[in-house]
Amino acid sequence: MTRFISLLIFICFSSVAQAEKPQILVLGDSLIATHVLTGGAVPNVLSRELGTSVTNYSITGARVNGIKRQYRDGDWDWVVMNGGGNDLWWGCGCNKCDLMMERLISSKGELGRIPALVAKIRESGAKIVYVGYLRSPGFNSPIEHCREEGDVLEARLKNMAARDKGVFFLSNKDLVPEGDLSFHGLDRIHPSYKGSAAIAGRVADLIRKNSPKGSFAK
């Protein structure tokens, strides 16, 4: 009888622990979605790193307005997201992008499509990790000429995050050593499996650091 009661207590506590696992939603473009069908995308690796399920709605090719439509209301503890690169690349060719940049995010990080989306998500109480883009490894990458716009976007995203303690900007500017092709796929734009795993590892470390102790497995 004592063993039976102990077993019931164990099951009850296990169920509570499982139910209280933090909920994570992932939104974004190909930086996040690449390798999702083979289980090697950022959300897949993040789930394994943190030992919890991750809901992913990221889509390759998404612009910020599309990422806005990816969002679903829910009891999310964390929303991991990225975006803006496709708007700059396809919208203005990473050339004379001042107007497009302002539409995305103002210099102080308070106005624009990105801050508006972040503010909407923050109303739910979820913390946000806004993930920065990989830099190209050189070697005539198709996005090599986007470096300057990438730096401007990143500076503005940092300003946005500084305005809210529940928003974290995660830069990946320093992730790829100059001339190292191993973090990119053959197109030298999207992350390789190694690149996706490295980004997910950084996201996982940030979430662990800013969550209650014991929330996630190590």
FENWOZI-V826668 format. One record per pair of residues at least 4 apart in sequence whose ideal C-beta (glycine too) atoms are under 8 Angstrom apart, sorted by the first residue. I is the first residue (numbers start at 1). J is the second residue. Records with the same first field share a line. If there is no record, write none. Layout:
# FENWOZI-V826668
I->J  J
This chain:
# FENWOZI-V826668
1->5
2->6
3->7
4->8
5->9
6->10
7->11
8->12
9->13
10->14
11->15
12->16
13->17
14->18
15->19
16->20
17->21
21->52  53  215
22->52  77  78  211  215  216
23->55  74  75  76  77  78
24->46  47  50  52  53  54  55  76  77  78  79  80  207
25->54  55  56  57  71  72  74  76  78  79  80  126
26->32  42  43  46  54  55  56  57  58  79  80  81
27->32  57  58  67  70  71  79  80  81  82  83
28->32  33  58  62  67  70  80  81  82  83  131
29->33  58  59  60  61  62  63  67  82  83  85  86
30->34  60  61  62  189  190
31->42  82  85  131  133  134  190  191  199
32->41  42  43  56  58  80  81  82  131
33->41  56  58  59  60
34->41  60  185  190  191  196
35->39  40  41  44  191  193  196
36->40  41  43  44  56  58
39->44
40->44  45  193  196  197
41->45  56  58  196
42->46  58  80  131  191  196  199  200  203
43->47  54  56  58  80  200
44->48  54  200
45->49  196  197  200  201
46->50  54  80  200  203  204
47->51  52  53  54
49->200  201  204
50->54  204  207  208  216  217
51->216  217
52->216  217
55->72  74
57->70  71  72
58->62  67  70
59->66  70
61->86
62->66  67  70  83  86
63->67  83  86  87  90  91
64->68  83  84  87  104  113  114  117
65->69  113
66->70
67->71  81  83  117
68->113  117
71->79  117  120  121
73->124
74->124
76->124  126
77->126  127  211
78->126  127  128  129  207  211
79->121  126  127  128  129
80->128  129  131  203  207
81->121  128  129  130  131
82->130  131  132  133
83->87  114
84->88  104  105  114  153  157
85->89  133  146  150  153
86->90  91
87->91  100  103  104
88->92  94  97  100  101  104  146  149  153
89->93  94  143  146
91->97  100
92->96  97  99  100
93->97
94->143  145  146  148  149
95->145
97->101  149
98->102
99->103
100->104
101->105  149  152  153  156
102->106  112
103->112  113
104->112  113  114  153
105->109  111  112  113  114  115  153  156  157  160
106->110  111  112  115  156
107->156  159
108->156  159
109->115  156  157  158  159  160  161  162  163
110->115  159  160  163
111->115  116
112->116
113->117
114->118  130  157  160
115->119  160
116->120
117->121
118->122  128  130  160  164  167
119->123
121->126  128
122->126  128  164  166  167
126->166
127->166  167  168  210
128->166  167  168
129->168  170  203  206  207
130->157  160  161  167  168  169  170
131->170  172  199  203
132->154  157  169  170  171  172  173
133->150  154  172
134->172  175  176  183  184  191  195  199
135->147  150  172  173  175  176
136->141  143  144  146  147  176  184  188  189
137->141  176  177  178  179  180  181  183  184  188
138->144  178  179
139->179  181  188
140->144  188
141->184  188  189
142->187  188  189
143->188  189
146->150
147->151
148->152
149->153
150->154  173
151->155  173
152->156
153->157
154->158  169  171  173
155->159
156->160
157->161  169
158->162  169  171
159->163
160->164  167  169
161->167  168  169
163->167
168->206  210
170->202  203  206
172->176  199  202
175->183  195  198  199  202
176->180  183  184  195
181->188
182->192  194  195
183->191  192  194  195  198
184->188  189  190  191  192  195
185->189  190  191  192  195
190->195
191->195  196  198  199
192->196
193->197
194->198
195->199
196->200
197->201
198->202
199->203
200->204
201->205
202->206
203->207
204->208  216
205->209
206->210
207->211  216
208->215  216  218
211->215  216
